[in-house]
Amino acid sequence: MLDIQKIRADFPILSQKVNGKLLVYFDNGATSQKPQVVIDAIAQYYQEINANIHRGVHTLSQLATDAYEVSRGKIQNHINAKHAHEVIFTSGTTHGINAVANGFASLLKVGDEVLVSALEHHSNIVPWQMLCERTGATLKVIPMNEQGELIQLEYDKLLSDKTKIVTVNHISNALGTINPIKEMITKAHQVGAAVLIDGAQATPHLKPDVQDLDCDFYVFSGHKICGPTGTGILYGKEDWLRKLPPYQGGGEMIATVSFEKTTYADLPHKFEAGTPNIAGGIVLGTAVDYLNGIGFDHIAQYEHELLTYATEKLSAINGLKIYGTAEHKTSVISFNIEGIHPYDIGTIIDKLGIAVRTGHHCAQPIMDYFKIPGTIRASFAFYNTKEEIDAMVEAVKKAQMMLS
Ligand SMILES: *Cc1c(COP(=O)(O)O)cnc(C)c1O
């Protein structure tokens, strides 16, 4: 069992008042809050070892480099990557997807196909559309059903020897659906396609095992797992990372440079041009340690309790409809109230201290599927409580009364 009050004390922002009310933070799908150890580690880096990495012979540069590489090792262990050099530091999920999509430009031709799913975040749609425009490849979409689940029979039909890459999220940020990615990866490999998994919404809730999944790429953001903004990870299988050209050119990613020819540095540096977010990268390791200290088994179990509780309480509200009722779901609830615009509910409950997301959640195709402008999305983290859910439910009822 988790000691939630003790955990909450790790997050200074949670004891803040917003609009005169105690903050209820249910926008974890957009970004997580940060524990004190993470906040302290950022200051400590700048106070004690700030220097550029992989460059200087001086002591601080060595210390900063060591700390950065230790953090890479922590993330390698966390996701069970075979090699540390398969773990690339990025600025976030968006950066990771763009790096891979850009690399595939050299591999695709007219007639090739890229499969995305109907459940994707814009970050995992637009880079592939850009890739297809550049190469003449065709973008195909794996459809979903009313519950917000990908239709596996349709996926089977779409796969062929034309499919070069399949890109799908592990968990949907808009609906909370947990996709059966392991099976989807196996099927893609049977036709020789690579698979990228967008793990931005999964990594706050579970510990991915990239070797067990056998995915070719797995990307996620640091800021959604209690780490700093502007941090993220691109995991790629060694063979793929060797095959793909670098994403950006610059310092750090080269072996030799002359005006005639440049040779690239070995992995992971080939994909890490320029001075990275050194403090962020180091502190991402601190965040991962913090989460593992709590334990993902505990986190998943507790968040599932919150999901069940909130689903029950919200469903009891007249005229409330929940979008995304997949059998396998994480602690995200998207909903609307009949006849009321989600934005209006969001604005009123914000005045009552409740932070939720309203809108299309960077997933307009999902909203189009349901023919709605957007939803109200409450996304829970392990530091949330049932009392907070009660407060949200009361606030939503109040807003409903005021608006109808
Ligand atoms: C948040 C999110 C992204 C984008 O992450 P950034 O940190 O903004 O780069 C992509 N996909 C999913 C599923 C997300 O939840």
The ligand as a Gaussian input file, in Angstrom:
#p B3LYP/6-31G(d) Opt

LIG

0 1
 C        2.348000      14.356000     -24.555000
 C        2.302000      13.420000     -25.666000
 C        3.099000      13.604000     -26.806000
 C        3.966000      14.803000     -27.007000
 O        4.932000      14.931000     -26.017000
 P        5.833000      16.218000     -25.923000
 O        6.421000      16.128000     -24.570000
 O        4.935000      17.408000     -26.106000
 O        6.852000      16.141000     -27.008000
 C        3.037000      12.651000     -27.792000
 N        2.260000      11.566000     -27.672000
 C        1.486000      11.359000     -26.599000
 C        0.666000      10.107000     -26.512000
 C        1.476000      12.278000     -25.561000
 O        0.703000      12.069000     -24.496000

